[in-house]
Amino acid sequence: MSQSANAVTSSAGSKRPYRKGNPLSASEKQQAAVARKKLTHKEVKIFVRNPIKDRLLVECDKQGMTQAEYIERLLEQAFEASNK
């Protein structure tokens, strides 16, 4: 008897049910991401003048970074310079 006669293919049965519960909405995904980030990061809220913000956006776009990544890099560079 051949093996193929006894084999059960995955398409023969019904699809397995979604086991992880209902999918999260976009806002729920965002809230979960923020909650995970708060475990390792601290929030900083600042106000900057409009021309500085516009230039920040241009520089972030050039570097391919987010604003947070760009500001973190600037702060690290400033801290290193002050330690010398």
Secondary structure, 3 states (H helix, E strand, C coil): CCHHHHCCCCCCCCCCCCCCCCCCCHHHHHHHHHHHHHCCCCCCCCCCCHHHHHHHHHHHHHHCCCHHHHHHHHHHHHHHHHHC
